[in-house]
Amino acid sequence: MTNLNPNASYSLALTIELPNIAGTLANVTQAIAGAKGSLGQISLIEHTRKITQREITVDASSEEHAEKIVSAVREIPNVKILKVSDRTFDLHRKGKITINSRIPLKSQAELAMAYTPGVGRICKAIHRDRQEVFNLTIKQNTVAVVTDGSAVLGLGNLGPEAALPVMEGKAMLFKEFADIDAFPICLATQDTEEIIQTVKRIAPVFGGVNLEDISAPRCFEIEKRLRQELDIPVFHDDQHGTAIVSLAALINALKLVQKPLEGVRIVINGAGAAGIAIAALLRSAGATTIWLCDSQGIVSLSRTDLNAQKREFAVKAEGSLADAMRGADIFLGVSAPGVVTPEMVKSMAKDPIVFAMANPIPEIQPELVMDHVAVMATGRSDYPNQINNVLAFPGIFRGALDCHAKTITEHMYLEAAKAIASLVSSSQLDPEHIIPSVFDPRVSSAVAGAVQLAARQDGVAVE
């Protein structure tokens, strides 16, 4: 496996002091480059006749790589490292989100309206008509981001405290991309029934529930029950967000290779929450031949170890992932690093499409197979075609909240995927541009509009 590219996840800020002699800074930058660090901004802090102090930002590819870069700078004569900061840790200190008042309280009159006694009138109005809670409180624009910490990113069962930084980040994305107020809810239980009951009890505050980082197969039951027992949208992003964006990217990739979705054979490696959801949505979109694989190989009808979700996609074929990929048109990976070899990709059908979405290290690194694939996508931001859920979930909830949708339907997923795909025009479409940027300002509104229309067509919009 080749080394990962340096990226902002392992970004350092080095504060250094060096003699005010021409060429000294060049020695520092050369040392960083020699250690394969990626130079960022260089800022001047202090400058005297004798010394200069500068802050240099550097991207590394891992913690070990960062240490090598620092060591390379330390070895330069007459250069002092005054401070080394991990910029990712610095960004998280004291948390990433806050709660602010929407209106100022600058007078006794404003206080009397916002709180007692005026607020009592609002309470009575909601008691008379429960739907007024959407008009008179934060409920109409607030989402609970709920986890039990059992499947945090690709890191495993880390527990609720360790999951909190991810949930804070999710709340940030809701606000930045859809102006939705979201709050992290990390539960100190991994019991399915306790999670369901806890979410039901806090639901009066929220207009929607985003389930996150809950391990399979419990996540399926939790989402199913909450959808049955609540009258607000419930969305498990690890399942459906991934599926929506994968379908959007695949719609455009198939245009490039001129193959119909109905006629291709698709291999999905990873039969957890994301893999099952991708398979289900692709089938709804028209895919007819899907081979699901897990750590034991092809999810085959002959196997006796399958849960209900896997059994739904079991096929007659048997064998390993390598067997499944032989002659396949499409590989979608939501599994583990390095499980795909160049030989496996070379065994695929003509003009293969490979989405290696394991994070942070994909199933196969793009550098190894660039000459053997028609379209390549990953989950990483430092390669083209990032399959990123942020393209979906902000717009999904924006649309659902705006029309007071009681639930989220599969039709809404399909229309969201089509909306995302449509933002890449035929003139823009190429093997390194099959999906819009997460910073494309059109994405959230396009998805929200498509979701609202589908909700009304499905009869789940309240307005």
N, C-alpha and C positions, 0 to 999 in steps of 0.2 A: 504494500500500500504506500502510495506517495505521500509526502508531507502535506498537511493542510495549508492553505494560504493563510498568511497573517490576516487577522480581522479584529474588529473593534471589541469583540467579546473579551479579548486579552490585551487591552490597551493600557499602556503605562504612561505616566507623566514623570519624567526625570528632571529634577532641578539640579543643575550642575554649576560649578564655579571653575573658571579656567583663566589662565593668564591672558591679558589683553595683547596677544601677539598674533599677527596675521597667520592664518593657516591652522590655528589650534582647533577652531570649530570644525574645520574640514576633517581633522583627524577623528573627531567624535562621530561625525556622520558616516565616515568611511568604516569605522569600527561597527556601527549599527548595521550598515549595509552588509559588511562582511559576516555578521551574525545572522543575516537574512531577516532582519527586522524591517518593517515598513514605516518609513519616516512620515510623520504628520507635521503639525504646526510647530514652529520654533519661535518662541517669544523671548524678547529681551526684558529681563527683570531689573538689572542694575548694570551700570557701565561706569568704570572709573579709569584712571590712567593705568592702574595696575591689573585690575581683574574685570571680568564680565560674568554675570550670572544669567543663565538662560533656563527656560523650561522647554523641554522637548517632548512631544508626544510620539509614541512609537507603538505600532500594532505588532503583536506576536501571534503565534498559532497555538500556544499552550502555555501553561504555567512554567513548565520546564524550559520552553523556548524563551520566555520572558527572563528567566534567571540567567540564561546564557547571554542574552543581550546586555543585561546589567553588568555581568562579569566582564564582558568585552570592553565596556566603557570604563570600568574600574581599572583596567590594566593600562590605560593611557597615562603616560607620565604627566604630572602637574595638573591633572583634571580631578576635581573632587566631586563626588556625588553627594549633594546635601540632603536630598530627599527622593524616595521612590514611592510613587502612589499608584495603586491599582485603580484606574479610572472607573471600572465597572463597580467595584466596591464603594468608591466615593459617591457614585451616582445613587446608590441605594441607601446611604446612611440617613437615618431618621425617616425612612420610608419614601415612597414616590408620589403619594397622593395626600390631599388634605380635604377637609370639608369647609366651605365658605358660605356665609349668608348671601342669599340672592338680593336682599334688600338691606339698606342701612338702617340702623336704629339710632337716631340722633335726637329724639325728643320723647317726652312722656306720652304724647299722643300716639306716636308710632309704636311705642312699646305696648300701649293699651290695646292697639289693634292686632299686633303680631302675637301677643301673648294675652294673659288674663287682664281684663275680663272679656275682651272682644273675641278671642279665639273660641270661647264657649258657643257663640252663635254659629261658628263654622262646624263645630262638633255636632250640634243639633241638626244642622242642615244635612250632614252626611248620614246621621242616624235616620233621618226621614227618607233619604234616597241614597242607598249605598253607592250608586254609580257616581255620585258627586265627588267621591274620593279621588277620582281621576282628574277632576277639574280643580279641586281645592287643595291638593297636597302634592308631594313629590312623586307619588305613585305613578303618575302618567309618564314619567321620564326616568324611572329608576329601575335598574336591573341588579339582582343579586348574583354574584359570581361565586358559586358554591363548589367546594371540594372537600374530600376527606383525606387528601394527601397520599392516596394509595398508588397513584401512577403519575408522578410528577415528571413532566417532560418525558425524556427517555431514561430517566435516572432511577425510576422504581418507586417503591413504597417508602417515602421519606417522612411521612406524617404531616399533620396540619401546620405546624409552625414553619417547617422548611418549605411548605407549599405557598406560604403567604407572599413571598416576593413575586411569584408568578401571578397570583391573583391580583396583586397591586398593579402589576404591569398590564394585565387584562383590563382592569378598570381604567387605566390611562388610555388604552387604545379605544375603548368605548367613547371616552370623552373627546379625544383628539380627532377621531374619524367620523363620529356620528353625533357628537354633542349629547351623549347619554350619560347620566350620572349613575355610575356602577360602584358597588361596594363589595370588597372581598369578605366572604363568609367561609372560614376554615373550621370544619367540624372535628371535634375530638372524639369521633366514633367512626368505625368502618363497618358497622352493622347496617345492613340494607334497610330494615324496617325503621331503625332509629333515624337514619338519614331522611327517609321519606316523611316521617312524622315531624321532624325538626323543620324541614323546608316548608311543610304545610303550615306550621305554626307561625313562621315569620313572613309568610306570603302576603298578609295584608299590607305590608309596607311597599311591596315591589310590584312593578308592572310586568316583569318578566323574570325568568330564572335561567341563567347560563350555567349548566353543569360543566365541570372542568376537572380533568386529571383524576377521574374515578376509574378504577381498574375494571376490566371485563372479567367475567360476564355480569357482575353486579350492576354495572352502569346501564345495561339494557333494561333490567327490571326497575331500577330507580326511575329512569326516564319514562318508561311505560306507565308506571303507577302514578307518577306526578302529573302526567298529561291527562290521565283519567280522572284524577281527584282535584285538580286545580282548574280555574277558569282563566288563567293567564298563560302566555307562551312559555314553554319549557324546551330548552334547546341544549343538547350535549354537543359542544363544539368539537371535541376530539373526534366524534363520529361525523356529524353532518357538515360542519365547517370544512373539514378536510375533504369530504366527498364532493361538496359543491365546487370548491376551487379545483380539485382534480378533474372533475367533469368539464369545467370551463376550459381548462388548459387542453384537455384531450379533444374537445370539439375543434379547437384551432389546429392542434397538431395533426389531426386526421385530414384537415383541409390540405395541409402541406404535402402529405404523402398520398392524397387522393384515394383514401380507403373509407368505406362506410362503416359506421359503428356496428351495424348489424352483421357485417361480414368478417370482422376481425376476431382473433383469439387473444384474450386478455389473461395475463397471469398476474395475480395479486399476491405478493408475499407479505405475510402478516395477517393473522386471522383474529386480531383483537377488535377493539371498538372501531378504529378507523378502517381497517380492512373490510370488515363486515358491512359497514355503512357505505363504503365506496362500491362494493359489489352490488348492494341493493339499489343504489342510485343509478349505477350504470345499467343495470337490468331494466329499471324503469325508463331510462332514456332510450332503450332499444337494443342494448348489447345482448347477444344470444349465447356467446361462448366465453364463459368466465371460469378459469381454474384458480381456485383459492389454495394457497400453500401456508403451512405453519412450520414450526420447528421440526415436525416429523415428516415433512414433505407434502405431497398433494393431499388435499382434503378429499378423500376418496370414499365412495359408498361402502367399500370393503372394511373401513376402519370402525372399530368399536369404541374409540375414545373421544368421540365428538360430542360437544354440547349442542343444544337445540339450534343455536345461531349458525354454527358450522354445518350442521346437517342440512340446513336449507340450501347450501351451495355445494354439497358434495357431488362429485362426478364419478363416472365409471373408471376414468384413468387412474393409474397408480404410479408411484415413483417419487423421486426427489425433486427439489427445485430445479436442478439442472435438466432433468427429464421434462419438466413442465415447460421450461423456456425453449426447448428445442422446437423450432418452427413457429413460435409465438410471434404475433405482430406487436404486442404491447406488453411491457413489464411495468407494474406499479409497485413500488416498495414502500411499505410502512412498517419496517421490521427492525433490522439490526445492522450495524456497520460491517462492511466488507463481506457480505454473504454471497455476492455475485462476482464472478470472475470474468475477465475479458473473453475467455473461451465460451462462456455461457451466452454472452451477448452476441458473439459471432455466430452462434448456432441458431439465432432467431431468424425469422423470415426477412425478406427483402425490405429495406427501409424501416428498420425497427424504431419504435418509440420507447424510450426508457425514462421513467420518472423514479429516480432513486431519492426518496423523501425522508429517510431516516436522518435524525438530527442529533448531535451536530455533525456526525460522520455518516455519509450516505452509504447505501448498500454497495455501490461501486463509485469510485471517484471519476468525474467526467474526463479528466486528463487521460485515463487509461483506455477510453473507448470512443473518443471524439471522431475518429476516422471510420467508425463502424456503426454509428447510429444516425438516423435521419433527424431526430429531435431528442434533446436531453433536457431534463428538468431535475431540480433538487429542492430541498427545503431550505437551502442556505441563501443568504443575501449576497454572497460574494461570487456567485455564479449566475449566468443568465437563467431566466424562467424560474424564479422562486415561487414554489407552491406555498403560499402563505395564507393562513386562515383569516388574517385581518382583511383580506379582500371580501370576505363573506359576512362574518358575524355582526360587524357594526351596522351594515345596511339591512341585514335580516331583522335585527331588533328595531332599527329605526322605522322600517316599514310596518312591523307588527305593532309597535307601540302607537304609531300615528293613526292606525285604523282600529285600535283596541281589539286586535285579534285575540280570540279565545284560545287558540292553539296555533301550531305551525304544521303545515301539511307537506307532503312530499311534492305536490304540485308547486308549492312555494320554493322548495329546494331547486327544482328543475328550472323554474323561471329565473331564479337568482343566478344559476350557473350560466344560462343563456345570456343574461344581461352582462355578466362579467366578460364572457367571451366576445360579445358584440363590440366592446370598447376597443378591441384591436381591429383596425380596418384592414381591408384586403391589401392596401398599399403598404401598410406597416408590418403585415404578417411575414415573419421569416423564422428560421429554426431557432434563433436566439430571442425571439419576441413573440411568444404565443399567449402571453398573459399580461394584463396591464400592471403598471407599477403600483405598489401599495400606497404611494404618495400621489397617485392620479386623483385629483379632486372630484372626478366624475363618478368614481366607483360607488361610494356609499349611497349617493342619491339614485343612481341607476338601479342598484340592487333594491333599495327601499321602494322605488316606484314599481318594480316588477313584483315584489312581494305583496304590496298592497293590492295590486290588481288581481293577483292569484288568490289572495285571501277573500276578496269580494266574490270572485267567481266560485270559490269553494264554500261560501256561506259562513265563514268563521269571523268576519269583521263585524264589530258591534255597531259602528257608526251608521 
